[in-house]
Amino acid sequence: MKVLIVDENATNLKILSMLLAKDNYDVKTANSSDSALAKMSKSFDLVILDTNLSDRNGFDTCKKIKENPEFRSIPIILISRESRTDDIVKAFASGANDLMTTPFKLEEVRERIAKQIKLRDLQNSANKSEVERITNEQMETIFSLAKLAQSKDDDTGHHLERVKRYCKILAVELTKPIYKQEITRQFIKDLELAAPLHDVGKVGIADEIVLKPDKLTEAEFEQMKQHTIIGYNMLKDVQNQFGDSKFIKMAMNIARYHHERYDGTGYPDGLSKTDIPLEARILAVADVYDALRTQKPYHDSISHEKAFEVIKGGRELQFDYMMVKALKKVHHEFEKVWDELGD
């Protein structure tokens, strides 16, 4: 097995090289981004890459490596000197397969390397069940980030659970009219899993914006909008690593498009009507209902009846008419969820 280690720190290079050589890896080293890019070859089974390089940081170096189709399947483990949320976000966005922080335990390094090489071998041999198991471990990190993002402005942590339940209620009702073919049991199962990931990109937004008690300025709101792109890119990286998955694709759609509006005036892409994926149209109703019911520093909570009226008033403007029509039949079930889990 051939491994490339990229680090400016000579001590780190020596320690990692000795460790891997002891485990019979064929180790090559580089002390800069440019040197690493020059040495890259499809013969490598793994790259260990420090994020703190002078000529080009490790995140950007990782991106450049992954942009080459010949190197895309080579696992990359990034090493960061700080355990920061934004580093995790950047790691996913850059295409990295894993992120470790220093100081690290040598046994942990061995395990992380072995897992990534095993995953690559399994992908090559098409052992899908084992790939899915390791993929699930990767997704645990994503779900942890979703909870972290929500914890910034949700003391109880119930928002994600409520939105998930609202989505299921609405989706089940939508199977009765025109969406019987699209909304299958698997669709509903995937929707329940994907719904809590709608705001995962907020981990990449500064706390002073997410937690601001007053209305955001225009500039701050533009930054806040980026959470849709950040979340989408994080999930897209998982898809790139592990192949097509209807669940991950649904999660990507929800993360990116849940702030689109039926009339085309939403963000980030200004989609309208049925160009907005069905799962995002469902999530939009659930998320807005919950936001209206929730007390925030910048707005008071409102009753179920008033929240329902606001959503009805937004049909064919903010919301798909069919979503609102379905809500009319099940809105009391939304109210029951709030009564059980409301803040």
Secondary structure, DSSP 4 states (H G I P E B T S, - for coil): -EEEEE-S-HHHHHHHHHHHHHTT-EEEEESSHHHHHHH--TT-SEEEEES--SSS-HHHHHHHHHHSTTTTTS-EEEEESS--HHHHHHHHHHT-SEEEESS--HHHHHHHHHHHHHHHHHHHHT-HHHHHHHHHHHHHHHHHHHHHHHHTT-SSS-HHHHHHHHHHHHHHHHTTTTTTTTS-HHHHHHHHHHGGGTTGGGGGS-HHHHT-SSPPPHHHHHHHHTHHHHHHHHHHHHHHHH---HHHHHHHHHHHHTT--TTS--SSS---GGGS-HHHHHHHHHHHHHHHHS-BTTB----HHHHHHHHHHTBTTTB-HHHHHHHHHHHHHHHHHHHHH--
